[in-house]
């Protein structure tokens, strides 16, 4: 009888050890960071969380007139060369508090380049000549012009709220040159298409 009681007690102790170990493992997996084991850390309202930018569309600026050549070959394509000269210049512009200083402008450009993985040019030059080549179809006109592509960005300051959400405060805009010298092209038989 004594041996039976000892055996039962040993089984119970072993089972208890298994349960305790299982419970310990479960506690490590399901530990909740917001439980009583860790102090509660509320969000700090009004804390600056850095800046962000949002893209708002593109415009094309014509830097030259339209250059045109005809492929007179009736059967095959030809590669035509165009020497194009800019007749105007353009710049990356700023508005709002971004335009207050050169330092703030540099920060805005750096933000946009890093966030969107692009290069921003500060300006294009007048009286600059660049060469474009086009493969033009038989008996078609090749038409081309130099353009600058500008992209509009709105810049915001991110600020935390007490409920851990984020508010966005507008601080200015950047009309950035994202393609300084772009060759716009088109082809037609009437020499009237608009290069794009």
N, C-alpha and C positions, 0 to 999 in steps of 0.2 A: 504493500500500500504506500509505504514511504517512497519506494522507488518510482511508483506511478506518479505520486505528487511531484517529485523532483523532476521527472520527465516532462510533466505538464508545465511546470514553472519554467523549465529551460526552453521549451517551445515558445511559451508566451514571451519570454525575454528576447529570444531570437527574432520573433515576429515584431516585437516592439522596436528592436534595433533596425530592422528593415524599413518599418514605417517611418521612423525618425530620419533615416538616411534619405528615404524617398521624399519626405517633406522638406528636408534641407535642400535637396536638388531643385525641387519645384520652386522654392522661395527664391533661389538665385535666378531662375529663368524668368519668373513673373514679377520681379521686383519693380515696383512703380516709383519712378523718380519723385512723384508728388506725394509719396506716402510719408508717414510720420518719421521715417528714418532720415529724411532730408528736409532742411528748412525751406519754407515757401519763399520764392523769389519773384515778387510781382514785377510787371513791366514798368519802366520809368516813363511817364508821360512827358512829352516835350524833348525827348532825347534825339539828337541828330543821328541819322543812320546812313549818311552819305547822299550822293546825288545820283540821278538816273535821267536818261533821255528817251524820248519817244519820237519815232520817225513820222513825218506828216506829208509825204509826197515830194515829187521832183518837178523841176522846170528846166527847159533847155534855153541857153542863151546863145544866139548866133554871133560868132566872133569874126566871120568873114562872109563874103558873097558866095554865090553858087558857081562852081567851076564845072564846065561841061565839055565832053569829048565824045565823038561818035566812032564806033567800031564799024568801019566800012566793009570789012570782010563778010561776004554773004553766007558763008558756010560754017565758020568756026569762031570760037570765042577768042578775044584778044585781051592782053593785060595792058591797061592804060595807066599812065603815070600823071599825077596832078600835083603841082607845086602850089600850095595854098598859103596865103598870107593873112594874118589876123588884122582886122581894121579897128578893133576895139578891145578893151580889157575889162575884166570884172574881178571882184574880190569876195572873199568870205565875209559876211556881215553879221552883226550881233545886235540884239535889242534887249531891253530890260536891264537888270542889274549886271548882266554879263558884259555889257558894253562899258562898264565903269572904268576898267583898267586893263592894260595889256596882260597882266597876271591872270585875271579872271577869264579873259579870252583864251589864253593858253590852256588853262584848266578845262574849259569847256571843250576845246578841240581834243585834248587828251582823253577826256571822258568818252566822247563820241567814237574816237578811233578804237579805244579799248573795248567798248561795249558792242560795237557793230563790226569790228574787225575790218575797218576800211582806212584809207588814207585821205586826209583832208588837205587840200592846197589852199594857201592863203590868198593867192592871186594868179591871174593869167596876164600875159604881156601883149601889148599892141606891137604891130609890125614884126611879128615872129612868123617865119616861113617854115612850114612842115610839108613833107611829101607823102602823099597817099597813093596807093596802087589799087586798081579795081580790075577784076575779071569781068569783062562786058560781053554780053551775048551778041551774036551776029546781027548787024544792021540796027543795033540799039545805041542809044545815048547813055553814057554813064555820067551821073551828076553827083557832085559831092560838095560839102561845105564843112568848115570847122565850127564846132560847137563846144560850149562848156555846160556840163550838167551840174545843177545845184540841187541839193536835198535839204529840206527844212526839218529842223529838229527843235522840239520843245524840251527844255531842261527843268527838272523839278528837284526840290530838296525833300528827301524822305524824313518824316518825323514820326516817332512812335507815339501811340496812344496808351492810356491806362488799361484798356482791354486787350492789349498786345496786337492790335491791328496797326496799320500804317497809313498815314495821311501824306498826300503829295502837294507841296506848295510850289506853284509856278514861280520861277525866278528869271526866266528869259528865254530867248530863242536864238538859234544859229541857222543862217542860210548858208550852208557849207558847200564849197566846190568839191564834189566827190569824183568828178572826172574833168580834169583841167582842159585837155585838148581831145575832143572826141570827133572822129571822122563820121559825119552823117552821109548816107549814100542812098541812091535809088537808080533805077534803070527804066527807060521807056523808049518808044519809037518816035514820040512827038517832041521830045526835049522839053517837057513841061512838068515832070514829077517833082515833088518836094522831098529833098533829102531828109532822112530821119535816122 
